[in-house]
Amino acid sequence: MNRLTAVALSDGLTVETVMYPYGTLCISSQAGCRMACPFCASGRKGLARGLTAEEMLTQASTEPTAKRITVSGIGEPLDNYEEVERFIRMSPLPVSVTTTAVHPELLVKLLLLPHNGVMVSLHAGTEDAHRRLVPKAPPLSEIYTALAEAWKKMSVRARKRVGLNYLPVEDINDSDHEIELFAENALKFPEASVHLLTLNKVENSPFSPVTSQRREEIFIFLRGMGLNVRRANTFRRQEKGGCGTLWLKKYLD
Ligand code: SF4
């Protein structure tokens, strides 16, 4: 069972953390988010502010049994890059980060830090589907260029810690064409893994997850292309604490 904790900040805002049963603690890098990805609850009210590295450490300390931290909660880490970098360097536990790559030059810097993983949320094969799902991110072509630049400087070990996220959404990015284009680009980063996520439908969202059959077809196709594909575990697919479900209660009230 996921355990959600509301962490009160000194100025009255609240952020949420999620402890997953396998020892990973998901924390937030910002109070709110300006990215407005339309399938996600966390960006519904825009951005209040970025968090300091100390505030991220405070979140990390809420779960003494955590074995690793993932900065995958509320916020876009690259919009708060300096503090996220400070946090990665200060954290006693290994830290992974999930990002839309909104600032490609900072994605390169992030990839070269001593992190425990960087998950890049791409979610599309075509630029059109990418614009619909991650409207404030730069074009896919710029993100892949940044990835390629970092790739040249990264060890094989570091490259293996990179994940390319794909969240299939019904009638948006679930066609064969979308998946094929995504796979072609992903194959340029052979050591990376592909993370096939599941959409947790949030209130008042017009976006729906694909059927489990279609998800399986996509998984088999990507694997057949030679990609190392991982599926989101069940804890990330729950209404309580699943990906995209966190929201700033205090901020929204
Ligand atoms: S998916 Fe991430 S970047 Fe997009 S709105 Fe939600 S928290 Fe922000």
Boltz pocket constraint, residues with backbone or C-beta under 6 A from the ligand:
constraints:
  - pocket:
      binder: B
      contacts: [[A, 33], [A, 34], [A, 35], [A, 36], [A, 37], [A, 40], [A, 41], [A, 42], [A, 43], [A, 73], [A, 74], [A, 75], [A, 76], [A, 100], [A, 244]]
      max_distance: 6.0
